[in-house]
Amino acid sequence: MISANRMLYLSFSLIMISGVWLTGFETVHWLLYVPIIFSSFAGISGFCVNLWFWKKLGFIDEASCAK
């Protein structure tokens, strides 16, 4: 079963790649592909590189929504 976080990353990357496609792949700057690649990797593997990076820099991992 896929978790909600993984689906969040996959849907974000799908929306971003749709925007790139609508704009034109040759028009978009290469830096816009970085969040698409990272979020796709996080959605497929379950490992978020961005979260790992910020935790290594000393930021606290908090839940974004209280239950």
The first five atom37 places (N, CA, C, CB, O) and aatype in JSON, in Angstrom:
{
  "aatype": [12, 9, 15, 0, 2, 1, 12, 10, 18, 10, 15, 13, 15, 10, 9, 12, 9, 15, 7, 19, 17, 10, 16, 7, 13, 6, 16, 19, 8, 17, 10, 10, 18, 19, 14, 9, 9, 13, 15, 15, 13, 0, 7, 9, 15, 7, 13, 4, 19, 2, 10, 17, 13, 17, 11, 11, 10, 7, 13, 9, 3, 6, 0, 15, 4, 0, 11],
  "atom_mask": [
    [1, 1, 1, 1, 1],
    [1, 1, 1, 1, 1],
    [1, 1, 1, 1, 1],
    [1, 1, 1, 1, 1],
    [1, 1, 1, 1, 1],
    [1, 1, 1, 1, 1],
    [1, 1, 1, 1, 1],
    [1, 1, 1, 1, 1],
    [1, 1, 1, 1, 1],
    [1, 1, 1, 1, 1],
    [1, 1, 1, 1, 1],
    [1, 1, 1, 1, 1],
    [1, 1, 1, 1, 1],
    [1, 1, 1, 1, 1],
    [1, 1, 1, 1, 1],
    [1, 1, 1, 1, 1],
    [1, 1, 1, 1, 1],
    [1, 1, 1, 1, 1],
    [1, 1, 1, 0, 1],
    [1, 1, 1, 1, 1],
    [1, 1, 1, 1, 1],
    [1, 1, 1, 1, 1],
    [1, 1, 1, 1, 1],
    [1, 1, 1, 0, 1],
    [1, 1, 1, 1, 1],
    [1, 1, 1, 1, 1],
    [1, 1, 1, 1, 1],
    [1, 1, 1, 1, 1],
    [1, 1, 1, 1, 1],
    [1, 1, 1, 1, 1],
    [1, 1, 1, 1, 1],
    [1, 1, 1, 1, 1],
    [1, 1, 1, 1, 1],
    [1, 1, 1, 1, 1],
    [1, 1, 1, 1, 1],
    [1, 1, 1, 1, 1],
    [1, 1, 1, 1, 1],
    [1, 1, 1, 1, 1],
    [1, 1, 1, 1, 1],
    [1, 1, 1, 1, 1],
    [1, 1, 1, 1, 1],
    [1, 1, 1, 1, 1],
    [1, 1, 1, 0, 1],
    [1, 1, 1, 1, 1],
    [1, 1, 1, 1, 1],
    [1, 1, 1, 0, 1],
    [1, 1, 1, 1, 1],
    [1, 1, 1, 1, 1],
    [1, 1, 1, 1, 1],
    [1, 1, 1, 1, 1],
    [1, 1, 1, 1, 1],
    [1, 1, 1, 1, 1],
    [1, 1, 1, 1, 1],
    [1, 1, 1, 1, 1],
    [1, 1, 1, 1, 1],
    [1, 1, 1, 1, 1],
    [1, 1, 1, 1, 1],
    [1, 1, 1, 0, 1],
    [1, 1, 1, 1, 1],
    [1, 1, 1, 1, 1],
    [1, 1, 1, 1, 1],
    [1, 1, 1, 1, 1],
    [1, 1, 1, 1, 1],
    [1, 1, 1, 1, 1],
    [1, 1, 1, 1, 1],
    [1, 1, 1, 1, 1],
    [1, 1, 1, 1, 1]
  ],
  "atom_positions": [
    [[0.84, -1.19, 0.0], [0.0, 0.0, 0.0], [0.88, 1.24, 0.0], [-0.96, 0.0, 1.22], [1.86, 1.32, 0.74]],
    [[0.53, 2.18, -0.82], [1.3, 3.41, -0.94], [0.8, 4.42, 0.08], [1.21, 3.99, -2.38], [-0.41, 4.62, 0.23]],
    [[1.75, 5.07, 0.79], [1.37, 6.04, 1.81], [0.94, 7.36, 1.17], [2.53, 6.27, 2.79], [1.19, 7.61, -0.01]],
    [[0.3, 8.19, 1.97], [-0.18, 9.48, 1.48], [0.99, 10.4, 1.13], [-1.07, 10.15, 2.54], [0.89, 11.19, 0.18]],
    [[2.1, 10.32, 1.87], [3.26, 11.15, 1.55], [3.83, 10.8, 0.18], [4.33, 11.0, 2.62], [4.2, 11.69, -0.58]],
    [[3.91, 9.52, -0.12], [4.43, 9.12, -1.42], [3.53, 9.59, -2.55], [4.6, 7.61, -1.48], [4.01, 10.01, -3.6]],
    [[2.22, 9.52, -2.35], [1.29, 10.0, -3.36], [1.37, 11.52, -3.5], [-0.14, 9.59, -3.01], [1.18, 12.05, -4.59]],
    [[1.65, 12.22, -2.4], [1.83, 13.66, -2.47], [3.02, 14.01, -3.36], [2.03, 14.24, -1.06], [2.92, 14.89, -4.2]],
    [[4.14, 13.31, -3.18], [5.32, 13.57, -4.0], [5.07, 13.2, -5.46], [6.51, 12.79, -3.46], [5.48, 13.93, -6.36]],
    [[4.4, 12.09, -5.7], [4.13, 11.68, -7.08], [3.17, 12.64, -7.78], [3.56, 10.27, -7.11], [3.36, 12.96, -8.95]],
    [[2.14, 13.1, -7.06], [1.19, 14.03, -7.69], [1.85, 15.38, -7.93], [-0.06, 14.2, -6.8], [1.56, 16.03, -8.94]],
    [[2.73, 15.82, -7.03], [3.46, 17.07, -7.24], [4.33, 16.97, -8.49], [4.33, 17.4, -6.01], [4.35, 17.89, -9.31]],
    [[5.06, 15.86, -8.63], [5.92, 15.73, -9.8], [5.1, 15.62, -11.09], [6.82, 14.5, -9.66], [5.53, 16.1, -12.14]],
    [[3.93, 15.0, -11.02], [3.06, 14.91, -12.2], [2.55, 16.28, -12.61], [1.88, 13.97, -11.91], [2.5, 16.59, -13.81]],
    [[2.17, 17.11, -11.65], [1.7, 18.46, -11.96], [2.84, 19.3, -12.53], [1.12, 19.14, -10.7], [2.64, 20.07, -13.47]],
    [[4.04, 19.16, -11.95], [5.19, 19.92, -12.44], [5.58, 19.51, -13.87], [6.39, 19.74, -11.5], [5.85, 20.36, -14.71]],
    [[5.61, 18.2, -14.12], [5.99, 17.75, -15.47], [4.91, 18.11, -16.49], [6.24, 16.23, -15.47], [5.22, 18.32, -17.66]],
    [[3.65, 18.19, -16.04], [2.59, 18.66, -16.94], [2.79, 20.12, -17.31], [1.22, 18.47, -16.28], [2.59, 20.5, -18.46]],
    [[3.2, 20.93, -16.33], [3.49, 22.33, -16.61], [4.67, 22.5, -17.54], [0.0, 0.0, 0.0], [4.66, 23.38, -18.41]],
    [[5.69, 21.68, -17.37], [6.85, 21.72, -18.26], [6.43, 21.31, -19.67], [7.97, 20.8, -17.75], [6.86, 21.92, -20.65]],
    [[5.61, 20.28, -19.76], [5.14, 19.82, -21.07], [4.31, 20.89, -21.77], [4.32, 18.53, -20.92], [4.46, 21.11, -22.98]],
    [[3.42, 21.56, -21.01], [2.59, 22.6, -21.61], [3.41, 23.82, -22.02], [1.5, 23.02, -20.63], [3.1, 24.48, -23.02]],
    [[4.46, 24.11, -21.26], [5.33, 25.23, -21.62], [6.22, 24.9, -22.79], [6.18, 25.64, -20.43], [6.48, 25.74, -23.66]],
    [[6.69, 23.66, -22.81], [7.6, 23.22, -23.86], [8.92, 22.79, -23.23], [0.0, 0.0, 0.0], [9.54, 23.56, -22.5]],
    [[9.33, 21.57, -23.52], [10.53, 21.02, -22.9], [11.79, 21.82, -23.29], [10.7, 19.56, -23.29], [12.72, 21.9, -22.49]],
    [[11.81, 22.39, -24.48], [12.99, 23.15, -24.91], [13.0, 24.57, -24.35], [13.04, 23.2, -26.43], [14.03, 25.24, -24.38]],
    [[11.86, 25.04, -23.84], [11.74, 26.4, -23.32], [12.12, 26.5, -21.84], [10.34, 26.9, -23.53], [12.67, 27.51, -21.41]],
    [[11.81, 25.47, -21.08], [11.97, 25.49, -19.63], [13.45, 25.37, -19.26], [11.16, 24.35, -18.98], [14.19, 24.6, -19.87]],
    [[13.86, 26.13, -18.26], [15.24, 26.06, -17.78], [15.48, 24.7, -17.11], [15.54, 27.22, -16.78], [14.55, 24.12, -16.54]],
    [[16.71, 24.2, -17.18], [17.04, 22.87, -16.67], [16.85, 22.76, -15.16], [18.47, 22.51, -17.02], [16.62, 21.67, -14.65]],
    [[16.94, 23.89, -14.43], [16.81, 23.85, -12.98], [15.41, 23.44, -12.53], [17.17, 25.21, -12.39], [15.23, 22.95, -11.41]],
    [[14.42, 23.64, -13.37], [13.06, 23.25, -13.02], [12.89, 21.74, -12.98], [12.09, 23.84, -14.02], [11.93, 21.24, -12.39]],
    [[13.8, 21.0, -13.59], [13.73, 19.55, -13.55], [14.2, 18.96, -12.22], [14.54, 18.97, -14.67], [13.88, 17.81, -11.92]],
    [[14.95, 19.72, -11.43], [15.5, 19.21, -10.16], [14.38, 18.83, -9.18], [16.41, 20.27, -9.52], [14.41, 17.71, -8.67]],
    [[13.4, 19.7, -8.88], [12.33, 19.26, -7.97], [11.49, 18.12, -8.53], [11.43, 20.43, -7.63], [10.95, 17.3, -7.78]],
    [[11.37, 18.05, -9.85], [10.62, 16.96, -10.46], [11.34, 15.64, -10.21], [10.42, 17.2, -11.96], [10.7, 14.64, -9.87]],
    [[12.65, 15.63, -10.39], [13.43, 14.41, -10.19], [13.42, 14.0, -8.72], [14.88, 14.6, -10.67], [13.21, 12.83, -8.41]],
    [[13.64, 14.97, -7.8], [13.68, 14.64, -6.38], [12.33, 14.16, -5.87], [14.13, 15.85, -5.58], [12.27, 13.21, -5.09]],
    [[11.24, 14.81, -6.29], [9.93, 14.38, -5.81], [9.51, 13.04, -6.42], [8.88, 15.44, -6.12], [8.84, 12.25, -5.76]],
    [[9.9, 12.79, -7.66], [9.62, 11.48, -8.25], [10.39, 10.39, -7.52], [9.98, 11.47, -9.75], [9.84, 9.31, -7.25]],
    [[11.65, 10.65, -7.19], [12.45, 9.69, -6.44], [11.85, 9.44, -5.06], [13.89, 10.19, -6.31], [11.81, 8.3, -4.61]],
    [[11.4, 10.5, -4.4], [10.79, 10.34, -3.07], [9.48, 9.56, -3.16], [10.54, 11.72, -2.44], [9.18, 8.75, -2.27]],
    [[8.71, 9.78, -4.19], [7.45, 9.06, -4.34], [7.65, 7.6, -4.66], [0.0, 0.0, 0.0], [6.88, 6.75, -4.21]],
    [[8.66, 7.28, -5.44], [8.9, 5.88, -5.81], [9.61, 5.12, -4.7], [9.72, 5.81, -7.09], [9.23, 3.99, -4.38]],
    [[10.64, 5.72, -4.11], [11.46, 5.0, -3.14], [10.98, 5.17, -1.7], [12.89, 5.45, -3.24], [11.23, 4.3, -0.86]],
    [[10.31, 6.28, -1.4], [9.9, 6.54, -0.03], [10.96, 7.3, 0.76], [0.0, 0.0, 0.0], [10.75, 7.58, 1.94]],
    [[12.09, 7.64, 0.15], [13.18, 8.38, 0.79], [13.21, 9.78, 0.22], [14.55, 7.66, 0.59], [13.45, 9.97, -0.97]],
    [[12.98, 10.77, 1.08], [12.96, 12.16, 0.64], [14.35, 12.77, 0.86], [11.87, 12.98, 1.41], [14.78, 12.99, 1.99]],
    [[15.04, 13.04, -0.24], [16.39, 13.59, -0.17], [16.38, 14.97, 0.46], [17.01, 13.66, -1.57], [17.27, 15.3, 1.25]],
    [[15.38, 15.78, 0.14], [15.31, 17.14, 0.67], [15.14, 17.13, 2.19], [14.15, 17.9, 0.02], [15.8, 17.91, 2.89]],
    [[14.28, 16.27, 2.71], [14.08, 16.18, 4.14], [15.34, 15.7, 4.83], [12.92, 15.24, 4.46], [15.71, 16.21, 5.89]],
    [[16.01, 14.72, 4.26], [17.26, 14.22, 4.81], [18.31, 15.33, 4.87], [17.78, 13.04, 3.97], [19.02, 15.47, 5.87]],
    [[18.41, 16.12, 3.8], [19.38, 17.21, 3.73], [19.14, 18.24, 4.83], [19.32, 17.88, 2.36], [20.08, 18.64, 5.52]],
    [[17.89, 18.67, 5.0], [17.6, 19.7, 6.0], [17.76, 19.17, 7.42], [16.2, 20.23, 5.8], [18.14, 19.92, 8.32]],
    [[17.48, 17.89, 7.62], [17.72, 17.31, 8.95], [19.21, 17.24, 9.25], [17.1, 15.9, 9.04], [19.61, 17.44, 10.4]],
    [[20.04, 16.97, 8.25], [21.5, 16.96, 8.43], [22.03, 18.35, 8.79], [22.18, 16.46, 7.16], [23.04, 18.47, 9.48]],
    [[21.36, 19.39, 8.32], [21.76, 20.75, 8.64], [21.28, 21.2, 10.01], [21.25, 21.7, 7.58], [21.6, 22.31, 10.45]],
    [[20.5, 20.35, 10.7], [20.09, 20.65, 12.07], [18.66, 21.08, 12.25], [0.0, 0.0, 0.0], [18.26, 21.41, 13.37]],
    [[17.87, 21.1, 11.2], [16.47, 21.47, 11.34], [15.67, 20.3, 11.89], [15.89, 21.94, 9.99], [15.99, 19.14, 11.63]],
    [[14.64, 20.6, 12.64], [13.83, 19.57, 13.29], [12.74, 19.09, 12.33], [13.22, 20.1, 14.61], [12.11, 19.89, 11.64]],
    [[12.52, 17.78, 12.32], [11.47, 17.19, 11.5], [10.17, 17.19, 12.31], [11.85, 15.74, 11.03], [10.02, 16.38, 13.23]],
    [[9.25, 18.07, 11.98], [7.98, 18.16, 12.67], [6.85, 17.72, 11.77], [7.74, 19.58, 13.16], [6.95, 17.81, 10.54]],
    [[5.79, 17.24, 12.36], [4.6, 16.92, 11.58], [3.95, 18.23, 11.14], [3.59, 16.03, 12.42], [3.82, 19.17, 11.93]],
    [[3.55, 18.29, 9.89], [2.99, 19.55, 9.37], [1.56, 19.78, 9.83], [3.04, 19.56, 7.87], [1.12, 20.92, 9.9]],
    [[0.83, 18.72, 10.13], [-0.56, 18.84, 10.56], [-0.74, 18.07, 11.88], [-1.53, 18.31, 9.46], [-0.31, 16.92, 12.0]],
    [[-1.37, 18.69, 12.84], [-1.63, 18.01, 14.12], [-2.87, 17.13, 13.97], [-1.82, 19.04, 15.29], [-3.82, 17.48, 13.26]],
    [[-2.85, 16.01, 14.65], [-4.01, 15.1, 14.58], [-5.05, 15.43, 15.61], [-3.57, 13.67, 14.74], [-6.08, 14.76, 15.68]]
  ]
}
